[in-house]
Amino acid sequence: MKALVVKRTEVMQTLLSMIQSARKEKGCLSYDVFWDFDGKTVFNLIEEWKTREDLNRHIRSEKFSVLLGTKSLLAEPLEMKIHTVSRSEGMEVVNSLREKGAPK
């Protein structure tokens, strides 16, 4: 989100006010706001949900409506991306590949 310069404090306060309640929602694994210190007007909201159903419920919530309400405070259209992970792997894969040796 790229906030209008005169509205950046309002955007930041809105996003920060949403963190605690969103983190308590069913299925929320993480909910964090990041701020671009250089430009001081760019904010990123990164959310992680256990299931797509949990995310869908969040998107339909009143809390999410507050997020959508920030559109009038932005210098550019609100951009959202939803990334879905269908499979996760951990150190077992790294260890297995390392045991096979370096590529020849």
OpenMM code with the backbone's topology and positions (N, CA, C; nanometers):
from openmm import Vec3, app, unit

residues = "MET LYS ALA LEU VAL VAL LYS ARG THR GLU VAL MET GLN THR LEU LEU SER MET ILE GLN SER ALA ARG LYS GLU LYS GLY CYS LEU SER TYR ASP VAL PHE TRP ASP PHE ASP GLY LYS THR VAL PHE ASN LEU ILE GLU GLU TRP LYS THR ARG GLU ASP LEU ASN ARG HIS ILE ARG SER GLU LYS PHE SER VAL LEU LEU GLY THR LYS SER LEU LEU ALA GLU PRO LEU GLU MET LYS ILE HIS THR VAL SER ARG SER GLU GLY MET GLU VAL VAL ASN SER LEU ARG GLU LYS GLY ALA PRO LYS".split()
positions = [
    Vec3(0.0851, -0.1170, 0.0000),
    Vec3(0.0000, 0.0000, 0.0000),
    Vec3(0.0892, 0.1226, 0.0000),
    Vec3(0.0625, 0.2123, -0.0919),
    Vec3(0.1379, 0.3384, -0.0931),
    Vec3(0.0432, 0.4483, -0.0479),
    Vec3(0.0658, 0.4950, 0.0739),
    Vec3(-0.0212, 0.5957, 0.1341),
    Vec3(0.0083, 0.7346, 0.0789),
    Vec3(-0.0947, 0.8173, 0.0764),
    Vec3(-0.0732, 0.9586, 0.0505),
    Vec3(0.0151, 1.0115, 0.1634),
    Vec3(0.1079, 1.0980, 0.1326),
    Vec3(0.2025, 1.1478, 0.2333),
    Vec3(0.1292, 1.2023, 0.3561),
    Vec3(0.0252, 1.2805, 0.3348),
    Vec3(-0.0474, 1.3413, 0.4464),
    Vec3(-0.1345, 1.2405, 0.5219),
    Vec3(-0.1497, 1.1190, 0.4692),
    Vec3(-0.2348, 1.0170, 0.5317),
    Vec3(-0.1562, 0.8976, 0.5851),
    Vec3(-0.0227, 0.9022, 0.5767),
    Vec3(0.0557, 0.7845, 0.6161),
    Vec3(0.0381, 0.7477, 0.7625),
    Vec3(0.0268, 0.8459, 0.8509),
    Vec3(0.0064, 0.8156, 0.9927),
    Vec3(-0.1273, 0.7462, 1.0139),
    Vec3(-0.2293, 0.7926, 0.9442),
    Vec3(-0.3618, 0.7320, 0.9548),
    Vec3(-0.3615, 0.5874, 0.9036),
    Vec3(-0.2913, 0.5636, 0.7930),
    Vec3(-0.2799, 0.4274, 0.7391),
    Vec3(-0.2067, 0.3388, 0.8390),
    Vec3(-0.0948, 0.3887, 0.8923),
    Vec3(-0.0171, 0.3106, 0.9873),
    Vec3(-0.0995, 0.2779, 1.1118),
    Vec3(-0.1710, 0.3747, 1.1653),
    Vec3(-0.2537, 0.3515, 1.2840),
    Vec3(-0.3634, 0.2491, 1.2564),
    Vec3(-0.4227, 0.2565, 1.1389),
    Vec3(-0.5277, 0.1614, 1.1014),
    Vec3(-0.4707, 0.0202, 1.0951),
    Vec3(-0.3585, 0.0044, 1.0278),
    Vec3(-0.2979, -0.1282, 1.0149),
    Vec3(-0.2547, -0.1838, 1.1501),
    Vec3(-0.1926, -0.1004, 1.2314),
    Vec3(-0.1481, -0.1455, 1.3629),
    Vec3(-0.2656, -0.1836, 1.4532),
    Vec3(-0.3772, -0.1150, 1.4371),
    Vec3(-0.4942, -0.1447, 1.5204),
    Vec3(-0.5557, -0.2806, 1.4856),
    Vec3(-0.5257, -0.3320, 1.3690),
    Vec3(-0.5839, -0.4583, 1.3237),
    Vec3(-0.5036, -0.5804, 1.3672),
    Vec3(-0.3792, -0.5629, 1.4030),
    Vec3(-0.2888, -0.6758, 1.4269),
    Vec3(-0.3383, -0.7701, 1.5358),
    Vec3(-0.3617, -0.7184, 1.6540),
    Vec3(-0.3952, -0.8065, 1.7673),
    Vec3(-0.5241, -0.8849, 1.7454),
    Vec3(-0.6269, -0.8191, 1.6949),
    Vec3(-0.7534, -0.8909, 1.6759),
    Vec3(-0.7416, -0.9934, 1.5633),
    Vec3(-0.6690, -0.9619, 1.4577),
    Vec3(-0.6523, -1.0573, 1.3473),
    Vec3(-0.5737, -1.1790, 1.3929),
    Vec3(-0.4737, -1.1578, 1.4743),
    Vec3(-0.3919, -1.2705, 1.5236),
    Vec3(-0.4732, -1.3667, 1.6103),
    Vec3(-0.5846, -1.3205, 1.6643),
    Vec3(-0.6699, -1.4056, 1.7482),
    Vec3(-0.7733, -1.4827, 1.6670),
    Vec3(-0.7868, -1.4502, 1.5380),
    Vec3(-0.8843, -1.5184, 1.4539),
    Vec3(-0.8425, -1.6638, 1.4313),
    Vec3(-0.9428, -1.7490, 1.4173),
    Vec3(-0.9183, -1.8907, 1.3929),
    Vec3(-0.8350, -1.9082, 1.2661),
    Vec3(-0.7257, -1.9821, 1.2789),
    Vec3(-0.6423, -2.0146, 1.1643),
    Vec3(-0.5334, -1.9151, 1.1309),
    Vec3(-0.5270, -1.8024, 1.2011),
    Vec3(-0.4232, -1.7040, 1.1724),
    Vec3(-0.2891, -1.7532, 1.2268),
    Vec3(-0.1927, -1.7712, 1.1382),
    Vec3(-0.0590, -1.8140, 1.1787),
    Vec3(0.0335, -1.6940, 1.1992),
    Vec3(0.0133, -1.5903, 1.1195),
    Vec3(0.0896, -1.4664, 1.1386),
    Vec3(0.0168, -1.3523, 1.0685),
    Vec3(0.0398, -1.2324, 1.1198),
    Vec3(-0.0252, -1.1119, 1.0671),
    Vec3(0.0661, -0.9959, 1.1037),
    Vec3(0.1416, -0.9482, 1.0072),
    Vec3(0.2439, -0.8479, 1.0360),
    Vec3(0.2410, -0.7334, 0.9357),
    Vec3(0.2738, -0.6146, 0.9843),
    Vec3(0.2804, -0.4948, 0.9013),
    Vec3(0.4265, -0.4540, 0.8900),
    Vec3(0.4675, -0.4236, 0.7674),
    Vec3(0.6032, -0.3765, 0.7411),
    Vec3(0.5946, -0.2396, 0.6759),
    Vec3(0.6875, -0.1522, 0.7123),
    Vec3(0.6871, -0.0142, 0.6653),
    Vec3(0.8186, 0.0145, 0.5959),
    Vec3(0.8135, 0.0767, 0.4808),
    Vec3(0.9320, 0.1147, 0.4048),
    Vec3(0.9885, 0.2431, 0.4661),
    Vec3(1.0981, 0.2307, 0.5392),
    Vec3(1.1557, 0.3459, 0.6072),
    Vec3(1.2111, 0.4506, 0.5109),
    Vec3(1.2518, 0.4094, 0.3926),
    Vec3(1.3077, 0.5052, 0.2965),
    Vec3(1.1999, 0.5972, 0.2404),
    Vec3(1.0977, 0.5387, 0.1838),
    Vec3(0.9912, 0.6190, 0.1248),
    Vec3(0.8920, 0.6692, 0.2271),
    Vec3(0.8798, 0.5985, 0.3381),
    Vec3(0.7933, 0.6328, 0.4511),
    Vec3(0.6449, 0.6349, 0.4190),
    Vec3(0.6082, 0.5903, 0.3013),
    Vec3(0.4653, 0.5881, 0.2682),
    Vec3(0.4188, 0.4507, 0.2201),
    Vec3(0.5111, 0.3549, 0.2101),
    Vec3(0.4772, 0.2221, 0.1593),
    Vec3(0.4655, 0.1237, 0.2754),
    Vec3(0.3508, 0.0559, 0.2804),
    Vec3(0.3234, -0.0427, 0.3839),
    Vec3(0.2949, -0.1772, 0.3190),
    Vec3(0.3398, -0.2831, 0.3834),
    Vec3(0.3092, -0.4187, 0.3392),
    Vec3(0.2459, -0.4932, 0.4552),
    Vec3(0.1363, -0.5566, 0.4277),
    Vec3(0.0669, -0.6390, 0.5256),
    Vec3(0.0830, -0.7823, 0.4802),
    Vec3(0.1512, -0.8626, 0.5607),
    Vec3(0.1756, -1.0024, 0.5273),
    Vec3(0.0978, -1.0887, 0.6262),
    Vec3(0.0071, -1.1688, 0.5718),
    Vec3(-0.0756, -1.2567, 0.6530),
    Vec3(-0.0485, -1.4013, 0.6141),
    Vec3(-0.0538, -1.4894, 0.7121),
    Vec3(-0.0412, -1.6325, 0.6850),
    Vec3(-0.1540, -1.7043, 0.7574),
    Vec3(-0.2267, -1.7873, 0.6833),
    Vec3(-0.3435, -1.8568, 0.7365),
    Vec3(-0.3260, -2.0068, 0.7218),
    Vec3(-0.3772, -2.0791, 0.8180),
    Vec3(-0.3628, -2.2250, 0.8192),
    Vec3(-0.4322, -2.2894, 0.6994),
    Vec3(-0.5529, -2.2458, 0.6687),
    Vec3(-0.6265, -2.3019, 0.5551),
    Vec3(-0.6847, -2.1897, 0.4707),
    Vec3(-0.7223, -2.2238, 0.3501),
    Vec3(-0.7872, -2.1263, 0.2627),
    Vec3(-0.9223, -2.0859, 0.3213),
    Vec3(-0.9895, -2.1783, 0.3868),
    Vec3(-1.1182, -2.1465, 0.4495),
    Vec3(-1.1008, -2.0405, 0.5582),
    Vec3(-0.9913, -2.0498, 0.6352),
    Vec3(-0.9639, -1.9492, 0.7381),
    Vec3(-0.9411, -1.8124, 0.6736),
    Vec3(-0.8651, -1.8100, 0.5659),
    Vec3(-0.8418, -1.6839, 0.4942),
    Vec3(-0.9722, -1.6291, 0.4389),
    Vec3(-1.0530, -1.7148, 0.3791),
    Vec3(-1.1810, -1.6703, 0.3227),
    Vec3(-1.2698, -1.6082, 0.4298),
    Vec3(-1.2746, -1.6688, 0.5477),
    Vec3(-1.3549, -1.6160, 0.6580),
    Vec3(-1.3026, -1.4774, 0.6980),
    Vec3(-1.1709, -1.4632, 0.7017),
    Vec3(-1.1104, -1.3342, 0.7360),
    Vec3(-1.1467, -1.2279, 0.6312),
    Vec3(-1.1402, -1.2633, 0.5046),
    Vec3(-1.1711, -1.1680, 0.3972),
    Vec3(-1.3157, -1.1208, 0.4056),
    Vec3(-1.4060, -1.2076, 0.4510),
    Vec3(-1.5471, -1.1704, 0.4625),
    Vec3(-1.5773, -1.0940, 0.5923),
    Vec3(-1.4797, -1.0810, 0.6808),
    Vec3(-1.5028, -1.0199, 0.8123),
    Vec3(-1.5120, -0.8674, 0.8067),
    Vec3(-1.5705, -0.8113, 0.9122),
    Vec3(-1.5768, -0.6654, 0.9264),
    Vec3(-1.4366, -0.6061, 0.9396),
    Vec3(-1.3460, -0.6801, 1.0030),
    Vec3(-1.2084, -0.6314, 1.0197),
    Vec3(-1.1432, -0.6085, 0.8837),
    Vec3(-1.1706, -0.6974, 0.7914),
    Vec3(-1.1139, -0.6825, 0.6577),
    Vec3(-1.1753, -0.5623, 0.5867),
    Vec3(-1.2998, -0.5327, 0.6175),
    Vec3(-1.3647, -0.4138, 0.5611),
    Vec3(-1.2898, -0.2874, 0.6003),
    Vec3(-1.2339, -0.2859, 0.7204),
    Vec3(-1.1539, -0.1717, 0.7658),
    Vec3(-1.0317, -0.1560, 0.6757),
    Vec3(-0.9686, -0.2670, 0.6425),
    Vec3(-0.8533, -0.2627, 0.5535),
    Vec3(-0.8935, -0.2072, 0.4171),
    Vec3(-1.0029, -0.2560, 0.3634),
    Vec3(-1.0500, -0.2067, 0.2341),
    Vec3(-1.0862, -0.0583, 0.2400),
    Vec3(-1.1252, -0.0117, 0.3568),
    Vec3(-1.1600, 0.1291, 0.3755),
    Vec3(-1.0424, 0.2235, 0.3658),
    Vec3(-0.9202, 0.1698, 0.3706),
    Vec3(-0.8018, 0.2558, 0.3591),
    Vec3(-0.7764, 0.3000, 0.2156),
    Vec3(-0.8516, 0.2468, 0.1206),
    Vec3(-0.8281, 0.2807, -0.0212),
    Vec3(-0.8284, 0.4306, -0.0456),
    Vec3(-0.9121, 0.5029, 0.0258),
    Vec3(-0.9201, 0.6478, 0.0046),
    Vec3(-0.7985, 0.7220, 0.0612),
    Vec3(-0.7145, 0.6520, 0.1351),
    Vec3(-0.5955, 0.7125, 0.1948),
    Vec3(-0.4694, 0.6832, 0.1137),
    Vec3(-0.4873, 0.6145, 0.0015),
    Vec3(-0.3722, 0.5674, -0.0749),
    Vec3(-0.3452, 0.6523, -0.1983),
    Vec3(-0.2171, 0.6613, -0.2335),
    Vec3(-0.1741, 0.7352, -0.3515),
    Vec3(-0.1883, 0.6515, -0.4780),
    Vec3(-0.1935, 0.5206, -0.4627),
    Vec3(-0.2073, 0.4279, -0.5746),
    Vec3(-0.3130, 0.3249, -0.5385),
    Vec3(-0.3726, 0.2605, -0.6375),
    Vec3(-0.4744, 0.1589, -0.6068),
    Vec3(-0.4196, 0.0497, -0.5146),
    Vec3(-0.5042, 0.0021, -0.4265),
    Vec3(-0.4683, -0.1052, -0.3331),
    Vec3(-0.4347, -0.2308, -0.4121),
    Vec3(-0.3219, -0.2909, -0.3812),
    Vec3(-0.2798, -0.4127, -0.4509),
    Vec3(-0.2737, -0.5269, -0.3500),
    Vec3(-0.3364, -0.6374, -0.3845),
    Vec3(-0.3329, -0.7558, -0.2986),
    Vec3(-0.2954, -0.8757, -0.3825),
    Vec3(-0.2174, -0.9641, -0.3220),
    Vec3(-0.1812, -1.0904, -0.3857),
    Vec3(-0.2030, -1.2011, -0.2843),
    Vec3(-0.2619, -1.3091, -0.3311),
    Vec3(-0.2822, -1.4265, -0.2460),
    Vec3(-0.1962, -1.5380, -0.3038),
    Vec3(-0.1030, -1.5863, -0.2236),
    Vec3(-0.0158, -1.6963, -0.2645),
    Vec3(-0.0592, -1.8208, -0.1887),
    Vec3(-0.0734, -1.9296, -0.2598),
    Vec3(-0.1148, -2.0551, -0.1990),
    Vec3(0.0000, -2.1546, -0.2080),
    Vec3(0.0300, -2.2170, -0.0957),
    Vec3(0.1338, -2.3194, -0.0910),
    Vec3(0.0647, -2.4545, -0.0828),
    Vec3(0.0905, -2.5380, -0.1806),
    Vec3(0.0247, -2.6679, -0.1806),
    Vec3(0.1071, -2.7744, -0.1094),
    Vec3(0.2354, -2.7460, -0.0892),
    Vec3(0.3206, -2.8442, -0.0230),
    Vec3(0.4372, -2.7724, 0.0427),
    Vec3(0.4708, -2.8164, 0.1627),
    Vec3(0.5862, -2.7610, 0.2337),
    Vec3(0.6804, -2.8736, 0.2706),
    Vec3(0.8083, -2.8455, 0.2622),
    Vec3(0.9089, -2.9436, 0.2999),
    Vec3(1.0092, -2.8755, 0.3918),
    Vec3(1.0795, -2.9540, 0.4686),
    Vec3(1.1717, -2.8985, 0.5662),
    Vec3(1.3137, -2.9503, 0.5516),
    Vec3(1.3828, -2.9518, 0.6630),
    Vec3(1.5240, -2.9905, 0.6660),
    Vec3(1.5465, -3.1331, 0.6173),
    Vec3(1.4444, -3.2189, 0.6287),
    Vec3(1.4634, -3.3563, 0.5833),
    Vec3(1.4997, -3.3605, 0.4348),
    Vec3(1.4442, -3.2706, 0.3560),
    Vec3(1.4761, -3.2648, 0.2136),
    Vec3(1.6183, -3.2143, 0.1939),
    Vec3(1.6545, -3.1109, 0.2681),
    Vec3(1.7902, -3.0573, 0.2583),
    Vec3(1.8905, -3.1648, 0.2960),
    Vec3(1.8665, -3.2331, 0.4075),
    Vec3(1.9584, -3.3380, 0.4533),
    Vec3(1.9680, -3.4511, 0.3521),
    Vec3(1.8561, -3.4915, 0.2974),
    Vec3(1.8550, -3.5998, 0.1986),
    Vec3(1.9360, -3.5616, 0.0738),
    Vec3(1.9149, -3.4394, 0.0262),
    Vec3(1.9889, -3.3945, -0.0913),
    Vec3(2.1383, -3.3806, -0.0626),
    Vec3(2.1720, -3.3346, 0.0558),
    Vec3(2.3127, -3.3169, 0.0927),
    Vec3(2.3831, -3.4516, 0.1059),
    Vec3(2.3108, -3.5523, 0.1515),
    Vec3(2.3687, -3.6866, 0.1659),
    Vec3(2.4050, -3.7464, 0.0307),
    Vec3(2.3342, -3.7054, -0.0740),
    Vec3(2.3583, -3.7584, -0.2083),
    Vec3(2.4840, -3.6977, -0.2695),
    Vec3(2.5376, -3.5948, -0.2077),
    Vec3(2.6622, -3.5351, -0.2557),
    Vec3(2.6409, -3.4202, -0.3514),
    Vec3(2.7471, -3.3511, -0.3789),
    Vec3(2.7452, -3.2349, -0.4677),
    Vec3(2.7233, -3.2782, -0.6117),
    Vec3(2.6599, -3.1915, -0.6921),
    Vec3(2.6405, -3.2237, -0.8337),
    Vec3(2.7738, -3.2385, -0.9051),
    Vec3(2.7780, -3.3252, -1.0043),
    Vec3(2.9035, -3.3475, -1.0782),
    Vec3(2.9012, -3.2758, -1.2100),
] * unit.nanometer
topology = app.Topology()
chain = topology.addChain("A")
for resn in residues:
    res = topology.addResidue(resn, chain)
    for name in ("N", "CA", "C"):
        topology.addAtom(name, app.Element.getBySymbol(name[0]), res)
